[in-house]
Amino acid sequence: MIEPDLAAPRAADLALDLARDGACLCPGGALPILKDLQDVLAKWPDGRAGSRIAGDPELAEILSPGGPIGAIVARHRSRPGKPVRAVLFDKNDRADWSLGWHQDRTIALRSRAEAPGFGPWTVKQGIDHVEPPFAVIEAMMTLRIHLDPVDEDNASLLVALGSHRLGRIAVDRIGAVVDEAPIHACLAEPGDVWLYRTPILHASHAARPGRRRRVLQVDYAAGDLPAGLEWLGI
């Protein structure tokens, strides 16, 4: 593994290319809606490893294709994208965790229905999730909207640059891919937005005691799913 240079200047973040590297930074991209976002998220439980948010029209409006976050998505996609899943991660002294290297491979749906190539199914916080054909994951984009400062002591997301171009990576090959890839630590200020190609390999450490790290992670997708399957949405 090529270790990240945590002392590198912010220019290293800005030099990343979403298509080439699988990640890029939009500094201050969420500042216009940050106060509204904080107000909306305040009604959801804090201190949880991950709160899956659905059925929230206020949040749906903030994340809509016509808003500032939707505009960021549009600048990086050839087709318009719509928000299909939102998860609030809140690392703090009451709820802290580390995350090993992995690919995100499941999507959240309104209900379960059988369709060729979709499976296995799981239920998380009462929401149906399924692993789709990997082409669905490859067509998605993931945004992380930062509510707190993220430095090297506050559980920055680590990404294996270029790993999004390798397709579905078998679990027993992940370690070897990470060992060969440049690893980038995604530092952030409140209001920053990190964009990722959804298949990118990623991990994170636990936060330092006394620190808090809230991130709203939103998946965007273009197009509908096969008949009988419907994105969960926001």
TORRO-992965 format. One line per 3 residues: number of its first residue (from 0); their letters; for each residue x, y, z of N, C-alpha, C. Coordinates in nm, 2 decimals. Layout:
NUM> A> X Y Z X Y Z X Y Z | ...
END
This chain:
0> MIE> 0.08 -0.12 0.00 0.00 0.00 0.00 0.09 0.12 0.00 | 0.06 0.22 -0.09 0.13 0.34 -0.09 0.06 0.44 0.00 | 0.13 0.47 0.12 0.07 0.54 0.22 0.03 0.68 0.18
3> PDL> -0.08 0.74 0.24 -0.12 0.88 0.21 -0.02 0.97 0.27 | 0.00 1.08 0.21 0.08 1.19 0.26 -0.02 1.29 0.33 | -0.04 1.27 0.47 -0.14 1.35 0.54 -0.10 1.49 0.55
6> AAP> 0.03 1.53 0.53 0.07 1.67 0.54 0.07 1.74 0.40 | 0.02 1.67 0.30 0.02 1.72 0.16 -0.07 1.85 0.16 | -0.04 1.94 0.08 -0.12 2.06 0.07 -0.25 2.03 0.01
9> RAA> -0.35 2.12 0.02 -0.49 2.10 -0.03 -0.48 2.09 -0.18 | -0.38 2.14 -0.24 -0.36 2.13 -0.39 -0.37 1.98 -0.43 | -0.32 1.89 -0.35 -0.32 1.75 -0.39 -0.46 1.70 -0.40
12> DLA> -0.55 1.75 -0.31 -0.70 1.72 -0.32 -0.75 1.77 -0.45 | -0.72 1.89 -0.48 -0.78 1.96 -0.60 -0.73 1.90 -0.73 | -0.62 1.83 -0.72 -0.56 1.78 -0.84 -0.63 1.64 -0.88
15> LDL> -0.71 1.59 -0.79 -0.77 1.46 -0.82 -0.88 1.47 -0.93 | -0.89 1.37 -1.02 -0.98 1.37 -1.12 -1.08 1.25 -1.10 | -1.21 1.28 -1.11 -1.31 1.18 -1.07 -1.30 1.06 -1.17
18> ARD> -1.29 1.08 -1.30 -1.28 0.97 -1.39 -1.15 0.89 -1.38 | -1.04 0.96 -1.36 -0.91 0.89 -1.35 -0.89 0.83 -1.22 | -0.91 0.90 -1.11 -0.88 0.86 -0.98 -0.99 0.80 -0.90
21> GAC> -1.12 0.83 -0.94 -1.23 0.78 -0.87 -1.28 0.87 -0.76 | -1.21 0.99 -0.74 -1.25 1.08 -0.63 -1.21 1.22 -0.67 | -1.28 1.32 -0.62 -1.24 1.46 -0.64 -1.31 1.54 -0.53
24> LCP> -1.26 1.66 -0.50 -1.31 1.75 -0.40 -1.38 1.87 -0.46 | -1.49 1.90 -0.41 -1.56 2.03 -0.44 -1.55 2.12 -0.31 | -1.45 2.20 -0.30 -1.44 2.27 -0.17 -1.55 2.37 -0.15
27> GGA> -1.61 2.37 -0.03 -1.72 2.46 0.00 -1.85 2.44 -0.09 | -1.86 2.33 -0.15 -1.98 2.31 -0.24 -2.11 2.31 -0.17 | -2.11 2.27 -0.04 -2.24 2.26 0.03 -2.26 2.39 0.12
30> LPI> -2.17 2.48 0.12 -2.18 2.60 0.21 -2.32 2.67 0.19 | -2.37 2.69 0.07 -2.50 2.76 0.05 -2.61 2.69 0.12 | -2.60 2.56 0.15 -2.72 2.49 0.21 -2.68 2.43 0.34
33> LKD> -2.56 2.46 0.39 -2.51 2.39 0.51 -2.60 2.42 0.63 | -2.64 2.54 0.66 -2.73 2.57 0.77 -2.87 2.49 0.76 | -2.92 2.50 0.64 -3.05 2.43 0.62 -3.03 2.28 0.64
36> LQD> -2.92 2.23 0.59 -2.89 2.08 0.60 -2.88 2.05 0.75 | -2.81 2.13 0.83 -2.79 2.10 0.97 -2.93 2.10 1.04 | -3.01 2.19 1.01 -3.15 2.20 1.07 -3.23 2.08 1.04
39> VLA> -3.22 2.03 0.91 -3.30 1.92 0.87 -3.25 1.79 0.94 | -3.12 1.78 0.95 -3.06 1.65 1.01 -3.07 1.65 1.16 | -3.10 1.76 1.22 -3.11 1.77 1.37 -3.23 1.68 1.42
42> KWP> -3.33 1.65 1.33 -3.44 1.57 1.38 -3.41 1.42 1.37 | -3.30 1.39 1.31 -3.27 1.25 1.30 -3.18 1.20 1.41 | -3.18 1.08 1.46 -3.10 1.04 1.57 -2.95 1.06 1.55
45> DGR> -2.89 1.11 1.65 -2.74 1.13 1.64 -2.67 1.02 1.72 | -2.54 1.02 1.70 -2.46 0.92 1.78 -2.48 0.77 1.73 | -2.52 0.75 1.60 -2.54 0.62 1.55 -2.44 0.60 1.44
48> AGS> -2.40 0.47 1.42 -2.30 0.43 1.32 -2.35 0.48 1.18 | -2.48 0.47 1.16 -2.53 0.52 1.03 -2.68 0.52 1.03 | -2.74 0.64 1.02 -2.88 0.65 1.01 -2.93 0.66 0.87
51> RIA> -3.00 0.56 0.82 -3.05 0.56 0.68 -3.18 0.65 0.68 | -3.17 0.75 0.59 -3.28 0.85 0.59 -3.37 0.83 0.47 | -3.50 0.83 0.49 -3.59 0.81 0.38 -3.72 0.88 0.42
54> GDP> -3.80 0.92 0.32 -3.93 0.99 0.35 -3.92 1.12 0.41 | -3.81 1.20 0.38 -3.79 1.33 0.43 -3.80 1.43 0.32 | -3.91 1.50 0.29 -3.92 1.59 0.18 -3.83 1.71 0.19
57> ELA> -3.80 1.75 0.31 -3.71 1.87 0.33 -3.57 1.83 0.28 | -3.52 1.72 0.32 -3.39 1.68 0.27 -3.39 1.65 0.12 | -3.50 1.59 0.07 -3.51 1.56 -0.07 -3.50 1.69 -0.15
60> EIL> -3.56 1.80 -0.10 -3.55 1.92 -0.17 -3.41 1.98 -0.17 | -3.34 1.97 -0.06 -3.20 2.02 -0.05 -3.11 1.94 -0.15 | -3.14 1.81 -0.16 -3.05 1.73 -0.25 -3.10 1.71 -0.39
63> SPG> -3.21 1.78 -0.43 -3.27 1.76 -0.56 -3.18 1.80 -0.67 | -3.20 1.75 -0.79 -3.12 1.79 -0.91 -3.11 1.94 -0.93 | -3.22 2.01 -0.89 -3.22 2.16 -0.92 -3.15 2.24 -0.81
66> GPI> -3.09 2.18 -0.71 -3.03 2.26 -0.60 -2.88 2.26 -0.62 | -2.80 2.32 -0.52 -2.66 2.33 -0.53 -2.59 2.20 -0.53 | -2.64 2.10 -0.46 -2.57 1.97 -0.46 -2.60 1.90 -0.59
69> GAI> -2.72 1.91 -0.64 -2.76 1.85 -0.77 -2.67 1.91 -0.88 | -2.64 2.04 -0.87 -2.56 2.11 -0.97 -2.42 2.05 -0.97 | -2.36 2.01 -0.85 -2.23 1.95 -0.84 -2.23 1.81 -0.92
72> VAR> -2.34 1.74 -0.89 -2.35 1.61 -0.96 -2.36 1.63 -1.11 | -2.44 1.72 -1.16 -2.45 1.75 -1.30 -2.32 1.78 -1.37 | -2.23 1.85 -1.30 -2.11 1.89 -1.36 -2.02 1.77 -1.38
75> HRS> -2.04 1.66 -1.32 -1.95 1.54 -1.32 -2.02 1.42 -1.38 | -2.14 1.44 -1.44 -2.21 1.33 -1.50 -2.25 1.36 -1.65 | -2.25 1.26 -1.73 -2.30 1.28 -1.87 -2.45 1.28 -1.87
78> RPG> -2.51 1.22 -1.77 -2.66 1.21 -1.76 -2.70 1.27 -1.63 | -2.82 1.33 -1.62 -2.87 1.38 -1.49 -2.88 1.27 -1.38 | -2.85 1.30 -1.26 -2.86 1.21 -1.15 -2.96 1.25 -1.05
81> KPV> -3.02 1.15 -0.98 -3.12 1.18 -0.88 -3.07 1.11 -0.75 | -3.10 1.17 -0.63 -3.06 1.11 -0.51 -3.14 0.98 -0.48 | -3.08 0.87 -0.45 -3.15 0.75 -0.43 -3.13 0.68 -0.29
84> RAV> -3.03 0.74 -0.22 -3.00 0.69 -0.08 -2.92 0.79 0.00 | -2.96 0.81 0.12 -2.88 0.90 0.21 -2.86 0.83 0.34 | -2.74 0.84 0.39 -2.70 0.79 0.52 -2.62 0.89 0.60
87> LFD> -2.66 0.92 0.72 -2.59 1.01 0.81 -2.50 0.93 0.90 | -2.37 0.95 0.89 -2.27 0.89 0.97 -2.22 0.99 1.08 | -2.23 0.95 1.20 -2.19 1.04 1.31 -2.10 0.97 1.41
90> KND> -1.97 0.99 1.39 -1.86 0.93 1.47 -1.84 1.03 1.59 | -1.85 0.98 1.71 -1.83 1.06 1.83 -1.79 0.97 1.95 | -1.78 1.02 2.07 -1.74 0.94 2.18 -1.84 0.84 2.22
93> RAD> -1.96 0.85 2.18 -2.07 0.75 2.22 -2.08 0.64 2.11 | -2.04 0.68 1.99 -2.05 0.58 1.88 -1.93 0.61 1.78 | -1.83 0.52 1.79 -1.71 0.53 1.71 -1.68 0.40 1.65
96> WSL> -1.62 0.40 1.54 -1.59 0.27 1.47 -1.49 0.29 1.37 | -1.42 0.18 1.33 -1.33 0.18 1.21 -1.40 0.10 1.10 | -1.35 0.12 0.98 -1.41 0.05 0.86 -1.30 0.00 0.78
99> GWH> -1.30 -0.13 0.76 -1.20 -0.20 0.67 -1.22 -0.17 0.53 | -1.12 -0.21 0.45 -1.13 -0.18 0.30 -1.24 -0.26 0.24 | -1.32 -0.20 0.15 -1.44 -0.26 0.09 -1.49 -0.18 -0.02
102> QDR> -1.57 -0.24 -0.11 -1.65 -0.18 -0.21 -1.80 -0.17 -0.16 | -1.87 -0.06 -0.19 -2.01 -0.06 -0.17 -2.08 -0.13 -0.28 | -2.16 -0.23 -0.25 -2.22 -0.32 -0.35 -2.37 -0.33 -0.35
105> TIA> -2.43 -0.27 -0.25 -2.58 -0.28 -0.24 -2.65 -0.15 -0.26 | -2.77 -0.16 -0.30 -2.86 -0.04 -0.32 -2.98 -0.06 -0.23 | -3.05 0.06 -0.20 -3.17 0.06 -0.11 -3.29 0.07 -0.20
108> LRS> -3.39 -0.01 -0.17 -3.51 -0.02 -0.25 -3.63 0.00 -0.17 | -3.75 0.04 -0.23 -3.87 0.06 -0.16 -3.93 -0.07 -0.11 | -3.91 -0.17 -0.18 -3.96 -0.30 -0.14 -3.89 -0.41 -0.22
111> RAE> -3.91 -0.53 -0.17 -3.84 -0.64 -0.24 -3.92 -0.70 -0.35 | -3.85 -0.73 -0.46 -3.92 -0.79 -0.58 -3.81 -0.87 -0.65 | -3.84 -0.98 -0.70 -3.74 -1.07 -0.77 -3.72 -1.01 -0.91
114> APG> -3.59 -1.01 -0.94 -3.55 -0.97 -1.07 -3.41 -1.04 -1.11 | -3.39 -1.08 -1.23 -3.27 -1.15 -1.27 -3.15 -1.06 -1.24 | -3.05 -1.13 -1.17 -2.92 -1.06 -1.14 -2.92 -0.98 -1.02
117> FGP> -3.03 -0.97 -0.95 -3.04 -0.89 -0.82 -3.05 -0.99 -0.70 | -2.95 -0.98 -0.62 -2.94 -1.07 -0.50 -2.80 -1.09 -0.46 | -2.77 -1.12 -0.33 -2.87 -1.15 -0.23 -2.94 -1.03 -0.17
120> WTV> -3.05 -1.05 -0.09 -3.12 -0.94 -0.03 -3.08 -0.93 0.12 | -3.08 -0.81 0.18 -3.07 -0.79 0.32 -3.16 -0.68 0.36 | -3.18 -0.67 0.49 -3.26 -0.57 0.55 -3.18 -0.49 0.65
123> KQG> -3.17 -0.36 0.64 -3.09 -0.27 0.73 -3.18 -0.16 0.77 | -3.20 -0.15 0.91 -3.28 -0.05 0.97 -3.42 -0.05 0.90 | -3.47 -0.17 0.87 -3.60 -0.19 0.82 -3.62 -0.16 0.67
126> IDH> -3.50 -0.13 0.60 -3.50 -0.10 0.46 -3.45 -0.21 0.38 | -3.51 -0.25 0.27 -3.47 -0.36 0.19 -3.35 -0.31 0.10 | -3.24 -0.39 0.11 -3.12 -0.37 0.03 -3.09 -0.49 -0.06
129> VEP> -3.03 -0.47 -0.17 -3.00 -0.58 -0.26 -2.87 -0.55 -0.33 | -2.79 -0.66 -0.36 -2.68 -0.64 -0.45 -2.72 -0.65 -0.60 | -2.71 -0.55 -0.67 -2.76 -0.55 -0.81 -2.64 -0.60 -0.91
132> PFA> -2.67 -0.62 -1.03 -2.56 -0.64 -1.13 -2.46 -0.52 -1.11 | -2.33 -0.55 -1.12 -2.23 -0.45 -1.09 -2.24 -0.33 -1.18 | -2.29 -0.34 -1.30 -2.30 -0.23 -1.39 -2.39 -0.12 -1.33
135> VIE> -2.48 -0.15 -1.24 -2.57 -0.05 -1.17 -2.48 0.03 -1.08 | -2.39 -0.04 -1.00 -2.30 0.03 -0.91 -2.20 0.12 -0.99 | -2.15 0.07 -1.10 -2.06 0.14 -1.18 -2.11 0.27 -1.23
138> AMM> -2.25 0.28 -1.25 -2.31 0.39 -1.31 -2.35 0.50 -1.20 | -2.32 0.47 -1.08 -2.36 0.56 -0.97 -2.25 0.65 -0.93 | -2.29 0.75 -0.85 -2.19 0.84 -0.79 -2.23 0.86 -0.65
141> TLR> -2.13 0.87 -0.56 -2.15 0.89 -0.42 -2.09 1.02 -0.38 | -2.17 1.10 -0.30 -2.12 1.23 -0.25 -2.12 1.22 -0.10 | -2.01 1.28 -0.04 -2.01 1.29 0.11 -2.00 1.44 0.14
144> IHL> -2.10 1.49 0.21 -2.12 1.63 0.25 -2.07 1.64 0.40 | -1.97 1.72 0.42 -1.91 1.73 0.56 -1.97 1.84 0.64 | -2.01 1.80 0.76 -2.06 1.89 0.86 -1.96 1.93 0.96
147> DPV> -1.85 1.86 0.98 -1.75 1.89 1.07 -1.61 1.89 1.01 | -1.51 1.95 1.07 -1.37 1.94 1.01 -1.32 1.80 1.02 | -1.25 1.76 0.91 -1.19 1.63 0.90 -1.05 1.64 0.87
150> DED> -0.96 1.62 0.98 -0.82 1.62 0.96 -0.77 1.48 0.98 | -0.63 1.46 0.99 -0.58 1.33 1.00 -0.62 1.26 1.13 | -0.67 1.34 1.23 -0.71 1.28 1.36 -0.86 1.25 1.37
153> NAS> -0.93 1.28 1.26 -1.08 1.28 1.27 -1.14 1.19 1.17 | -1.08 1.07 1.15 -1.15 0.96 1.07 -1.17 1.00 0.93 | -1.07 1.06 0.86 -1.09 1.09 0.72 -1.11 0.96 0.64
156> LLV> -1.19 0.97 0.54 -1.20 0.85 0.45 -1.08 0.83 0.37 | -1.03 0.70 0.36 -0.92 0.67 0.28 -0.97 0.60 0.15 | -0.92 0.64 0.04 -0.96 0.57 -0.09 -0.84 0.52 -0.16
159> ALG> -0.86 0.41 -0.23 -0.76 0.35 -0.31 -0.78 0.40 -0.45 | -0.69 0.50 -0.49 -0.71 0.57 -0.62 -0.71 0.48 -0.74 | -0.80 0.49 -0.83 -0.80 0.41 -0.95 -0.87 0.28 -0.93
162> SHR> -0.91 0.24 -0.81 -0.97 0.10 -0.79 -1.11 0.09 -0.85 | -1.17 0.21 -0.87 -1.31 0.20 -0.93 -1.31 0.15 -1.07 | -1.19 0.14 -1.14 -1.18 0.10 -1.28 -1.16 -0.05 -1.29
165> LGR> -1.16 -0.12 -1.17 -1.13 -0.27 -1.17 -1.25 -0.36 -1.17 | -1.37 -0.30 -1.18 -1.49 -0.38 -1.17 -1.52 -0.43 -1.03 | -1.59 -0.54 -1.02 -1.62 -0.60 -0.89 -1.50 -0.68 -0.85
168> IAV> -1.45 -0.64 -0.73 -1.32 -0.69 -0.68 -1.36 -0.80 -0.58 | -1.31 -0.92 -0.60 -1.34 -1.03 -0.51 -1.28 -0.99 -0.37 | -1.35 -1.03 -0.27 -1.30 -1.00 -0.13 -1.16 -1.04 -0.10
171> DRI> -1.12 -1.16 -0.15 -0.99 -1.21 -0.13 -0.88 -1.14 -0.21 | -0.92 -1.05 -0.30 -0.82 -0.97 -0.38 -0.81 -0.83 -0.33 | -0.90 -0.79 -0.24 -0.90 -0.65 -0.20 -0.77 -0.61 -0.14
174> GAV> -0.71 -0.69 -0.05 -0.58 -0.66 0.01 -0.47 -0.63 -0.09 | -0.46 -0.72 -0.19 -0.36 -0.70 -0.29 -0.38 -0.58 -0.37 | -0.50 -0.54 -0.41 -0.53 -0.42 -0.48 -0.49 -0.30 -0.40
177> VDE> -0.52 -0.30 -0.27 -0.49 -0.19 -0.18 -0.34 -0.17 -0.17 | -0.27 -0.28 -0.16 -0.12 -0.28 -0.15 -0.06 -0.21 -0.27 | -0.12 -0.22 -0.38 -0.06 -0.16 -0.51 -0.11 -0.02 -0.54
180> API> -0.21 0.02 -0.47 -0.27 0.15 -0.51 -0.22 0.27 -0.43 | -0.22 0.39 -0.49 -0.20 0.51 -0.41 -0.32 0.53 -0.32 | -0.29 0.55 -0.19 -0.40 0.58 -0.09 -0.41 0.72 -0.06
183> HAC> -0.53 0.78 -0.07 -0.55 0.92 -0.05 -0.64 0.94 0.07 | -0.60 1.03 0.16 -0.68 1.06 0.28 -0.77 1.19 0.24 | -0.90 1.17 0.25 -0.99 1.28 0.21 -1.02 1.37 0.32
186> LAE> -0.93 1.47 0.34 -0.95 1.57 0.45 -1.06 1.67 0.40 | -1.12 1.74 0.50 -1.23 1.83 0.46 -1.25 1.94 0.57 | -1.32 2.05 0.52 -1.37 2.15 0.61 -1.52 2.14 0.61
189> PGD> -1.59 2.20 0.71 -1.74 2.20 0.70 -1.79 2.26 0.57 | -1.88 2.20 0.50 -1.93 2.25 0.38 -1.86 2.19 0.25 | -1.75 2.12 0.27 -1.68 2.06 0.16 -1.77 1.94 0.11
192> VWL> -1.75 1.91 -0.01 -1.82 1.79 -0.07 -1.71 1.71 -0.14 | -1.70 1.58 -0.10 -1.62 1.49 -0.18 -1.71 1.40 -0.27 | -1.66 1.38 -0.39 -1.74 1.30 -0.49 -1.65 1.18 -0.51
195> YRT> -1.72 1.06 -0.53 -1.66 0.93 -0.55 -1.74 0.86 -0.66 | -1.66 0.78 -0.74 -1.73 0.68 -0.82 -1.76 0.57 -0.72 | -1.88 0.53 -0.71 -1.93 0.44 -0.61 -1.85 0.31 -0.59
198> PIL> -1.79 0.25 -0.69 -1.72 0.12 -0.67 -1.58 0.14 -0.61 | -1.54 0.26 -0.58 -1.40 0.28 -0.53 -1.38 0.21 -0.40 | -1.26 0.14 -0.38 -1.23 0.08 -0.25 -1.20 0.19 -0.15
201> HAS> -1.26 0.18 -0.03 -1.24 0.28 0.07 -1.24 0.22 0.21 | -1.19 0.30 0.31 -1.18 0.26 0.45 -1.17 0.38 0.53 | -1.19 0.36 0.67 -1.16 0.48 0.76 -1.13 0.42 0.90
204> HAA> -1.05 0.51 0.97 -1.02 0.47 1.11 -1.12 0.53 1.20 | -1.12 0.49 1.33 -1.20 0.56 1.43 -1.16 0.70 1.45 | -1.25 0.78 1.50 -1.21 0.92 1.53 -1.13 0.93 1.67
207> RPG> -1.05 1.03 1.68 -0.98 1.05 1.80 -1.08 1.09 1.92 | -1.06 1.04 2.04 -1.15 1.07 2.15 -1.17 1.22 2.16 | -1.29 1.26 2.19 -1.32 1.41 2.20 -1.35 1.48 2.07
210> RRR> -1.34 1.40 1.96 -1.37 1.46 1.83 -1.51 1.41 1.78 | -1.57 1.49 1.69 -1.70 1.44 1.63 -1.68 1.46 1.48 | -1.73 1.36 1.40 -1.72 1.36 1.26 -1.86 1.32 1.19
213> RVL> -1.93 1.42 1.15 -2.06 1.39 1.09 -2.05 1.41 0.94 | -2.10 1.31 0.86 -2.09 1.32 0.72 -2.23 1.27 0.67 | -2.29 1.34 0.57 -2.41 1.29 0.51 -2.36 1.23 0.37
216> QVD> -2.38 1.10 0.36 -2.34 1.03 0.24 -2.46 1.01 0.15 | -2.46 1.05 0.02 -2.57 1.04 -0.07 -2.53 0.97 -0.20 | -2.61 0.87 -0.24 -2.58 0.81 -0.36 -2.68 0.87 -0.47
219> YAA> -2.62 0.89 -0.59 -2.70 0.94 -0.70 -2.69 0.84 -0.81 | -2.80 0.83 -0.88 -2.81 0.73 -0.99 -2.89 0.79 -1.10 | -2.87 0.75 -1.22 -2.94 0.79 -1.34 -3.03 0.68 -1.39
222> GDL> -3.15 0.70 -1.42 -3.23 0.60 -1.48 -3.31 0.51 -1.38 | -3.40 0.44 -1.42 -3.49 0.35 -1.34 -3.43 0.21 -1.33 | -3.48 0.14 -1.24 -3.45 0.00 -1.23 -3.55 -0.09 -1.30
225> PAG> -3.51 -0.22 -1.32 -3.61 -0.31 -1.39 -3.75 -0.31 -1.33 | -3.84 -0.34 -1.40 -3.98 -0.34 -1.36 -3.99 -0.42 -1.23 | -4.07 -0.36 -1.13 -4.09 -0.43 -1.00 -3.99 -0.38 -0.90
228> LEW> -3.88 -0.31 -0.94 -3.78 -0.26 -0.84 -3.78 -0.10 -0.85 | -3.78 -0.04 -0.73 -3.78 0.11 -0.73 -3.68 0.16 -0.63 | -3.60 0.26 -0.67 -3.51 0.32 -0.57 -3.58 0.36 -0.45
231> LGI> -3.51 0.35 -0.33 -3.57 0.40 -0.21 -3.60 0.55 -0.21 | -3.50 0.63 -0.26 -3.51 0.77 -0.26 -3.48 0.83 -0.13 | -3.51 0.96 -0.12 -3.48 1.04 0.01 -3.61 1.07 0.08
END
